[in-house]
Amino acid sequence: MLGKIKNIHFIGIGGIGMSGIAELLHNWGFEITGSDARYSDNIARLEKSGIQIFIGHHRENLKNADAVVYTSAVNADNPELLKARELGIPVVKRAKMLG
């Protein structure tokens, strides 16, 4: 599924499910970035492992993303999700990433 993908951006990375997937992929050597609406203990843990986290959702947060993972809690008008689709970056829901 991941093929040539190296850089993955997570929208809503602060939840337990998303942070766990992001941490696992980071440990496997993927470059991970992510964003969330607010700071949390999960985000603090990810930052300590070297993952770049943005608080707030902005188009500029995508940077070098080859793929975007998002949760069902992310609205369809999320600026990062819209930017990814504009650029033709593959977007995947968290549930599909797990399955």
PyMOL commands that set and color helices and strands:
alter all, ss='L'
color gray80, all
select helices_A, chain A and resi 16-27+41-48+59-62+79-87+94-98
alter helices_A, ss='H'
color red, helices_A
select strands_A, chain A and resi 7-11+31-36+52-55+67-70+91-93
alter strands_A, ss='S'
color yellow, strands_A
deselect
rebuild
show_as cartoon
